[in-house]
Amino acid sequence: QLQLVESGGGSVQPGGSLRLSCAASGFALDYYAIAWFRQAPGKEREEVSCISSSSSGGSTNYPDSVKGRFTISRDDAKNTVYLQMNSLKPEDTAVYYCNARDLIHDYWGQGTQVTVSS
């Protein structure tokens, strides 16, 4: 019954925006570190954002490939994490996964497809 469900993916033109959502059920996200990963066909999985648990300060980090374009945030009251993606590029095309971790748990969603093309 414990799961993460991603939504908000779709097809957009270069320069467009999408907001991905990751909703948790069966557990509370408050005390988990959250990361968004993406994986394109034939390529390794890449972490594109992370945010620490709210109790540890909610600090964020991004790789250079998305820094300045992607923003991760969390709404603990809604038990949901978001990934705002702006200025999308074709190389952002991938399946995006939400990951929640604490000391003993490692939960993954099923992924949502993001396609950026003209």
BABAPA-22801 format. One record per residue: residue number from 1; x, y negated, z of N, C-alpha, C in turn; residue in one letter. Coordinates in steps of 0.02 Angstrom, whole numbers, always signed. Each point is the difference from the previous one (the first is absolute). Layout:
N
   i    n_x    n_y    n_z   ca_x   ca_y   ca_z    c_x    c_y    c_z aa
 NUM      X      Y      Z      X      Y      Z      X      Y      Z  A
...
This chain:
118
   i    n_x    n_y    n_z   ca_x   ca_y   ca_z    c_x    c_y    c_z aa
   1    +40    +60     +0    -40    -60     +0    +42    -63     +0  Q
   2    +63     +7    +19    +45    -58     -1    +25    -11    -71  L
   3    -10    -60    -26    +21    -13    -68    +10    -74    -13  Q
   4    +37    -13    -54     +8    -67    -27    -29     +1    -70  L
   5    -36    -52    -17    -31     -5    -66    +19    -66    -31  V
   6    +35     +3    -57    +19    -60    -37    -55    -18    -50  E
   7     -6    -64    -12    -47    -24    -50    +26    -67    -28  S
   8    -30    -23    -53    +17    -64    -29    +44     +3    -61  G
   9    +22    +59    -19    +40     +6    -60    -41    -12    -62  G
  10    +34     -6    -56    -33    -11    -63    +49    -21    -54  G
  11    -27    -24    -55    +41    -22    -56     -4    -76     -7  S
  12    +57    -31     -5     +4    -73     -6    +53    -18    -52  V
  13     -5    -61    -24    +50    -26    -46    +60    -27    +39  Q
  14    +58     -3    -32    +58    -30    +33    -16    -70    +27  P
  15    +23    -14    +60    -15    -63    +32    -62     +1    +43  G
  16    -38    +53     -4    -61     +6    +39    +13    +21    +71  G
  17    -54     +7    +38     +4    +17    +71    -47    +56    +18  S
  18    +19    +37    +51    -42    +51    +29    +11     +0    +75  L
  19    -51    +19    +37     +8    +11    +72    -19    +71    +16  R
  20    +49    +38    +24    -12    +69    +20    -19     +2    +74  L
  21    -44    +47    +16    -20    +10    +69    +16    +71    +21  S
  22    +16     +8    +63    +13    +65    +30    -40     +4    +64  C
  23    -53    +39     -2    -45     +6    +58    +13    +66    +35  A
  24     +6     -4    +66    +13    +60    +40    -65    +23    +34  A
  25     -7    +64     +5    -55    +29    +37    +26    +56    +45  S
  26    -27     +6    +59    +21    +51    +46    +57    -19    +46  G
  27    +32    -57    -14    +53    -24    +43     +6    -75     -9  F
  28    +32    -33    +46     +7    -73     -1    +69    -18    -27  A
  29     +2    -49    -44    +62    -22    -31    +41    -47    +44  L
  30    -29    -24    +54    +33    -51    +41    +72    +18    +18  D
  31    +12    +63    +16    +64    +21    +28    +44    +35    -51  Y
  32    -17     -6    -63    +38    +32    -53    +38    -50    -42  Y
  33    +58    +18    -22    +34    -36    -53    -30    +22    -66  A
  34    -12    -48    -44    -33    +14    -64    +47    -18    -57  I
  35     +0    +42    -51    +38    -15    -60    -41    +16    -61  A
  36    +11    -38    -53    -26    +16    -65    +56    +26    -43  W
  37    -12    +56    -33    +46    +30    -47    -32     +2    -68  F
  38    +41     +6    -51    -25    +10    -67    +43    +51    -36  R
  39    -31    +34    -47    +36    +50    -39    -26     -1    -71  Q
  40    +45    -12    -46    -16     +2    -71    +21    +68    -27  A
  41    -31    +23    -55    +18    +65    -28    +74     +5    -15  P
  42    +31    +54    +23    +70    +12    -13    +48    -40    +43  G
  43    -26    -39    +47    +43    -40    +43    -11    +18    +73  K
  44    +50    -16    +40     -4    +15    +71    -48    -48    +35  E
  45    -26    +23    +56    -44    -42    +40    +39    -59    +29  R
  46    -30    -59     -3    +33    -61    +21    -43    -36    +52  E
  47    +31    -20    +55    -36    -41    +49     -2    -72    -24  E
  48    -60    -29     -3     -7    -68    -25    -19    -49    +55  V
  49    -16    +24    +58    -15    -45    +56     -7    +41    +64  S
  50    +12    -33    +56    -10    +32    +64    -18    -53    +51  C
  51    -36    +21    +51    -17    -45    +55     +2    +41    +64  I
  52    +32    -27    +50     +4    +35    +64    -67     -2    +36  S
  53     -6    +41    +51    -61     +0    +39    -12    -68    +31  S
  54    -63    -14    +13    -17    -65    +29    +33    -10    +68  S
  55     +6    +54    +39    +31     -5    +65    +74    -16     -3  S
  56    +32    +15    -56    +71    -14     -8    +13    -63    -40  S
  57    -53    -38    -15     +9    -65    -31    -26     -7    -71  G
  58    -16    +55    -33    -27     -5    -67    +47    -30    -51  G
  59    +64    +11     +7    +49    -26    -48     -7    +36    -67  S
  60    +17    -35    -53     -7    +27    -68    +66     +0    -36  T
  61     +4    +41    -52    +59     +3    -41    -19    +22    -71  N
  62    +39    -22    -49    -14    +15    -70    +66     +9    -37  Y
  63     +0    +45    -49    +59     +6    -43     +2    -58    -49  P
  64    +57    -11    -30     +7    -55    -47    -47     +5    -59  D
  65    -19    +60    -18    -42    +10    -59    -69    -31     +7  S
  66    -23    -10    +62    -67    -28    +10     +0    -61    +45  V
  67    +56    -16    +30     +3    -56    +46    -23    -65    -33  K
  68    -43    -36    +35    -28    -61    -27    -64    +10    -39  G
  69    -17    +62    -17    -60    +15    -37    -50    +41    +40  R
  70    +24    +44    +42    -43    +44    +40     -1    -23    +72  F
  71    -57     +9    +33     -7    -17    +70    -40    +55    +35  T
  72    +28    +27    +53    -35    +50    +39    -29    -33    +62  I
  73    -59    +21    +20    -32    -27    +60    -43    +54    +31  S
  74    -20    -12    +61    -41    +49    +35    -56    -36    +38  R
  75    -57    +33     +2    -57    -24    +38    -19    +58    +47  D
  76    +26     -2    +60    -11    +56    +46    -73     +7    +20  D
  77    -36    -55     +1    -71     +3    +17    -39    +41    -51  A
  78    +22     -3    -63    -32    +39    -53    +36    +65    -14  K
  79    +54    +12    +37    +39    +62     -9    +22     +7    -73  N
  80    +23    -55    -28    +16     -2    -71    +65    -39    -12  T
  81    +39    +23    -48    +61    -34    -21     -9    -19    -74  V
  82    +28    -57    -18     -7    -26    -68    +67    -10    -33  Y
  83     +0     +3    -65    +58    -19    -40    -24    -47    -55  L
  84    +15    -64     +8    -16    -49    -51    +56     -1    -51  Q
  85    -17    +10    -62    +49     +4    -54    -15    -55    -50  M
  86    +46    -47     -8     -7    -55    -47    +54     +4    -53  N
  87    -10    -36    -54    +49     -3    -54    +22    +69    -21  S
  88    -48    +43    -11    +15    +70    -15    +36     +7    -67  L
  89    +45    +48     -2    +41    +14    -58    -13    +72    -24  K
  90    +13    +15    -63    -10    +68    -24    +38    +52    +42  P
  91    +59    -18    +25    +38    +47    +40    -30    +14    +68  E
  92    -53    -36    +19    -36    +14    +61    -49    +58     -8  D
  93     -9    +23    -61    -46    +55    -13    +22    +63    +37  T
  94    -44    +27    +40    +15    +59    +41    -61    +19    +40  A
  95     +4    +58    +32    -49    +18    +51    +26    -27    +66  V
  96    -41    -36    +36    +19    -31    +63    -30    +39    +58  Y
  97    +43    +15    +49    -19    +40    +58     +9    -39    +64  Y
  98    -46    +10    +46     +5    -28    +67    +27    +53    +48  C
  99    +45    -21    +43    +32    +45    +48     -3    -31    +70  N
 100    -21    +39    +49     -2    -21    +69    +41    +48    +43  A
 101    +45    -27    +40    +45    +41    +40     +6    -25    +71  R
 102     +5    +47    +46    +23    -14    +67    +53    +53    +17  D
 103    +14    +10    +63    +54    +45    +18    -15    +73    -18  L
 104    -63    +18     -4    -17    +71    -11    -47    +11    -59  I
 105    -22    -53    -32    -47     +7    -55    +26    -31    -64  H
 106    -22    +26    -56    +19    -26    -66    -59    +13    -47  D
 107    -43    -50     -8    -61     +6    -39     +8    -33    -68  Y
 108    -28    +31    -51     +2    -26    -68    -70     -1    -30  W
 109    -14    -51    -39    -60     -2    -39     +9    +37    -66  G
 110    -53     +3    -39     +2    +36    -64    +25    -43    -58  Q
 111     +4    -64    +10    +27    -44    -50    -53    -34    -42  G
 112    +18    -58    -28    -43    -36    -45    +42    -25    -59  T
 113    -26     +7    -60    +37    -16    -60     -1    -75    -14  Q
 114    +59    -27    -15     +6    -69    -22    +33     +2    -69  V
 115    -32    -31    -48    +26     -3    -68     +3    -72    -23  T
 116    +59    -22    -21    +11    -68    -23    +22     +4    -73  V
 117    -42    -24    -44    +16     +2    -71    -39    -54    -36  S
 118    +24    -17    -59    -33    -50    -41    -44    +31    -52  S
